[in-house]
Structures are given as structure tokens and as C-alpha cells.
Amino acid sequence: MHLLVATAVPVERDAVARAFSAPGAEVSRPGIALHRLPDGWDLLAAGVGPALAAASTAAALTAAALDGTPYDLVLSAGIGGGFPPDAPVGSLVVADAITAADLGAETADGFLPVTDLGFGTVTHLPPAGLVRAVAEATGARPGTVLTGSTVTGTAARAALLRERHPDALAEAMEGFGVAEAAAAHGVPVLELRAVSNPVGPRDRAAWRIGEALAALTDAFGKLAPALTSWNEHDRHDC
């Protein structure tokens, strides 16, 4: 499987790379640099936030298509905030829905997603069969992963997000951007998050980034069989 793994920052990319014993090689493409593993997996530090993540992922997808080696799957991976108590620190979440939490308009009657304004999309759905396979392989809990340009830092904002998105388990800043780029190329998308902190009041002392990165490495050590068993029949049947 030709897989593109898009993380936000190099430390997340390196956590993924540690799951593989074989060394990779750096490959330059216009505007981006890929860490290419021998098994056909490309790792990309796409940048922080949905806009840069979308642009970087689109650049990688376009380069692969022009090379005649298009990707079979794009995976947005990294650490993120988890909604307690459903996604505690150190746990894994695999997205069964990748949703933009703040794409829309504020009105006197509350927030309206962009779809209610008559255009765009706010949710991408990863293949259900693949979500199940990844959940079984890694122990990740399936649920909605929210994407926002601003990380939640108050209890009030956390409560508002749970009210709007009752199935949300985690939030991060890149998944929806990665999914938009993948959708434009007709490539399936997946999102996997290791929880480093609770969603709510901003408390750096409560963050466990090292623990989350270790969980991410461990997850990718278990992920390859689930992905390679996802054959063409599964892709079209999900």
C-alpha cells in the first residue's frame, strides 16, 4: 500500500518513524519534504493548522499523481486533546468522522455550520471497515475527531463543543485540512490521534506529550497488518 502519513510537526513524524526498524530516506518535492520508508509509506510533517496541512498534503498528493504513483490512503496522525472521560490522556482515538468544528457563521441564534449556509462540507467520513480494522489492531476508540484553528482552552468552550458534537472524542488542528486535500484527489482518508491532554481549561502541567507520542509509536507498530489487509474489495465495499 502506498500510504501518506501527514503529521503536524516533525516530533510527531519521528514518533511514527520509530515504529519501523528500517531507516527511511528524505525525498524533496516542491514545497515539501517527505520521509520515505522502504515499505512504500511516506511521512510528511505537514504543518500546524488546517490550512497549511491541506496545502502540504495536496502538494504531496499532486506530486505522487504526477509521478504515476498515487497514494492509496492518506492518514492524518499525531497527538491531540481528548474529551474526558471518554478519551483519557494516553489513549488512542480513530476518527469515524473528521469534522471542522468552527467552519461556518455565528448568528444571533447560535453557530451555523457552513453546510447550513448552503455550500461546502464540514465532515469527511473515513471508510468504516478500515476504522474498525484500525480500532481492533490498536485499541483505539472510534469517534468524531474535531478540527479547529484554535485549541480549546476553557471549560465553557469544551462544553459548547460537546453540545454541538456529542460524538466527539478528540480535537486537533489538522485532520479536516488533510481530509479536504484527500477528497479533492479522490483518496480515502483516516485520522488517528493519541491523547496528550484533556480538552478544557489550558493547563500545560497536565499535558503528557511524551506519553502520547509513545502511544502513537506503539499504535503504528500494530497498524501495518490492518492497513495491508484492507484490499481493493474492502476499499470499494466500505
SULWO-V256630 format. One record per residue. N is the residue number from 0. RES is the residue in three letters. PSI is psi in radians with two decimals (NA if undefined). Layout:
n=N res=RES psi=PSI
n=N res=RES psi=PSI
This chain:
n=0 res=MET psi=2.29
n=1 res=HIS psi=1.89
n=2 res=LEU psi=2.37
n=3 res=LEU psi=2.08
n=4 res=VAL psi=2.01
n=5 res=ALA psi=2.01
n=6 res=THR psi=2.98
n=7 res=ALA psi=-0.86
n=8 res=VAL psi=2.81
n=9 res=PRO psi=-0.59
n=10 res=VAL psi=-0.58
n=11 res=GLU psi=-0.74
n=12 res=ARG psi=-0.75
n=13 res=ASP psi=-0.58
n=14 res=ALA psi=-0.68
n=15 res=VAL psi=-0.78
n=16 res=ALA psi=-0.54
n=17 res=ARG psi=-0.29
n=18 res=ALA psi=-0.17
n=19 res=PHE psi=2.34
n=20 res=SER psi=-0.50
n=21 res=ALA psi=2.38
n=22 res=PRO psi=2.68
n=23 res=GLY psi=-3.13
n=24 res=ALA psi=2.52
n=25 res=GLU psi=2.29
n=26 res=VAL psi=2.17
n=27 res=SER psi=2.42
n=28 res=ARG psi=2.81
n=29 res=PRO psi=2.03
n=30 res=GLY psi=-0.14
n=31 res=ILE psi=2.87
n=32 res=ALA psi=2.24
n=33 res=LEU psi=2.51
n=34 res=HIS psi=1.87
n=35 res=ARG psi=2.12
n=36 res=LEU psi=2.68
n=37 res=PRO psi=-0.37
n=38 res=ASP psi=0.17
n=39 res=GLY psi=0.15
n=40 res=TRP psi=2.29
n=41 res=ASP psi=2.28
n=42 res=LEU psi=2.34
n=43 res=LEU psi=2.15
n=44 res=ALA psi=1.67
n=45 res=ALA psi=-0.31
n=46 res=GLY psi=2.86
n=47 res=VAL psi=2.36
n=48 res=GLY psi=2.69
n=49 res=PRO psi=-0.58
n=50 res=ALA psi=-0.89
n=51 res=LEU psi=-0.66
n=52 res=ALA psi=-0.72
n=53 res=ALA psi=-0.79
n=54 res=ALA psi=-0.79
n=55 res=SER psi=-0.75
n=56 res=THR psi=-0.73
n=57 res=ALA psi=-0.68
n=58 res=ALA psi=-0.75
n=59 res=ALA psi=-0.73
n=60 res=LEU psi=-0.73
n=61 res=THR psi=-0.76
n=62 res=ALA psi=-0.74
n=63 res=ALA psi=-0.71
n=64 res=ALA psi=-0.73
n=65 res=LEU psi=-0.50
n=66 res=ASP psi=-0.13
n=67 res=GLY psi=0.30
n=68 res=THR psi=1.11
n=69 res=PRO psi=2.68
n=70 res=TYR psi=2.59
n=71 res=ASP psi=-0.42
n=72 res=LEU psi=2.51
n=73 res=VAL psi=2.30
n=74 res=LEU psi=2.04
n=75 res=SER psi=2.13
n=76 res=ALA psi=2.66
n=77 res=GLY psi=-2.84
n=78 res=ILE psi=2.89
n=79 res=GLY psi=3.13
n=80 res=GLY psi=2.53
n=81 res=GLY psi=2.50
n=82 res=PHE psi=2.00
n=83 res=PRO psi=2.63
n=84 res=PRO psi=0.07
n=85 res=ASP psi=-0.54
n=86 res=ALA psi=1.44
n=87 res=PRO psi=2.87
n=88 res=VAL psi=2.33
n=89 res=GLY psi=-0.19
n=90 res=SER psi=2.99
n=91 res=LEU psi=2.50
n=92 res=VAL psi=2.28
n=93 res=VAL psi=2.27
n=94 res=ALA psi=2.19
n=95 res=ASP psi=-0.14
n=96 res=ALA psi=2.34
n=97 res=ILE psi=1.93
n=98 res=THR psi=2.32
n=99 res=ALA psi=2.05
n=100 res=ALA psi=-0.40
n=101 res=ASP psi=0.46
n=102 res=LEU psi=1.80
n=103 res=GLY psi=-2.49
n=104 res=ALA psi=2.47
n=105 res=GLU psi=2.33
n=106 res=THR psi=3.03
n=107 res=ALA psi=-0.41
n=108 res=ASP psi=0.10
n=109 res=GLY psi=-2.99
n=110 res=PHE psi=2.38
n=111 res=LEU psi=2.13
n=112 res=PRO psi=2.76
n=113 res=VAL psi=-0.48
n=114 res=THR psi=-0.57
n=115 res=ASP psi=-0.27
n=116 res=LEU psi=-0.08
n=117 res=GLY psi=0.24
n=118 res=PHE psi=2.92
n=119 res=GLY psi=-2.98
n=120 res=THR psi=2.70
n=121 res=VAL psi=-0.10
n=122 res=THR psi=2.35
n=123 res=HIS psi=2.42
n=124 res=LEU psi=1.97
n=125 res=PRO psi=2.75
n=126 res=PRO psi=2.20
n=127 res=ALA psi=-0.70
n=128 res=GLY psi=-0.66
n=129 res=LEU psi=-0.68
n=130 res=VAL psi=-0.79
n=131 res=ARG psi=-0.75
n=132 res=ALA psi=-0.73
n=133 res=VAL psi=-0.70
n=134 res=ALA psi=-0.75
n=135 res=GLU psi=-0.67
n=136 res=ALA psi=-0.63
n=137 res=THR psi=-0.26
n=138 res=GLY psi=0.15
n=139 res=ALA psi=2.57
n=140 res=ARG psi=2.26
n=141 res=PRO psi=2.48
n=142 res=GLY psi=3.12
n=143 res=THR psi=2.34
n=144 res=VAL psi=2.14
n=145 res=LEU psi=2.55
n=146 res=THR psi=2.29
n=147 res=GLY psi=2.68
n=148 res=SER psi=-0.24
n=149 res=THR psi=2.20
n=150 res=VAL psi=2.41
n=151 res=THR psi=2.35
n=152 res=GLY psi=0.12
n=153 res=THR psi=2.73
n=154 res=ALA psi=-0.62
n=155 res=ALA psi=-0.76
n=156 res=ARG psi=-0.70
n=157 res=ALA psi=-0.75
n=158 res=ALA psi=-0.67
n=159 res=LEU psi=-0.73
n=160 res=LEU psi=-0.71
n=161 res=ARG psi=-0.58
n=162 res=GLU psi=-0.75
n=163 res=ARG psi=-0.57
n=164 res=HIS psi=1.34
n=165 res=PRO psi=-0.33
n=166 res=ASP psi=0.08
n=167 res=ALA psi=2.33
n=168 res=LEU psi=-0.47
n=169 res=ALA psi=2.84
n=170 res=GLU psi=2.57
n=171 res=ALA psi=-2.91
n=172 res=MET psi=0.03
n=173 res=GLU psi=-0.41
n=174 res=GLY psi=-0.80
n=175 res=PHE psi=-0.66
n=176 res=GLY psi=-0.77
n=177 res=VAL psi=-0.75
n=178 res=ALA psi=-0.64
n=179 res=GLU psi=-0.75
n=180 res=ALA psi=-0.75
n=181 res=ALA psi=-0.74
n=182 res=ALA psi=-0.67
n=183 res=ALA psi=-0.46
n=184 res=HIS psi=0.02
n=185 res=GLY psi=0.52
n=186 res=VAL psi=2.34
n=187 res=PRO psi=2.70
n=188 res=VAL psi=2.66
n=189 res=LEU psi=2.68
n=190 res=GLU psi=2.29
n=191 res=LEU psi=2.21
n=192 res=ARG psi=2.37
n=193 res=ALA psi=2.28
n=194 res=VAL psi=2.14
n=195 res=SER psi=-0.31
n=196 res=ASN psi=2.71
n=197 res=PRO psi=2.53
n=198 res=VAL psi=2.18
n=199 res=GLY psi=-2.61
n=200 res=PRO psi=2.31
n=201 res=ARG psi=2.01
n=202 res=ASP psi=1.64
n=203 res=ARG psi=-0.52
n=204 res=ALA psi=-0.38
n=205 res=ALA psi=-0.10
n=206 res=TRP psi=2.51
n=207 res=ARG psi=1.19
n=208 res=ILE psi=-0.75
n=209 res=GLY psi=-0.72
n=210 res=GLU psi=-0.72
n=211 res=ALA psi=-0.72
n=212 res=LEU psi=-0.66
n=213 res=ALA psi=-0.69
n=214 res=ALA psi=-0.64
n=215 res=LEU psi=-0.76
n=216 res=THR psi=-0.82
n=217 res=ASP psi=-0.70
n=218 res=ALA psi=-0.75
n=219 res=PHE psi=-0.43
n=220 res=GLY psi=-0.39
n=221 res=LYS psi=-0.11
n=222 res=LEU psi=-0.60
n=223 res=ALA psi=-0.82
n=224 res=PRO psi=-0.66
n=225 res=ALA psi=-0.67
n=226 res=LEU psi=-0.72
n=227 res=THR psi=-0.45
n=228 res=SER psi=-0.13
n=229 res=TRP psi=1.52
n=230 res=ASN psi=-3.11
n=231 res=GLU psi=-0.65
n=232 res=HIS psi=-0.75
n=233 res=ASP psi=-0.72
n=234 res=ARG psi=-0.68
n=235 res=HIS psi=-0.18
n=236 res=ASP psi=-0.23
n=237 res=CYS psi=NA
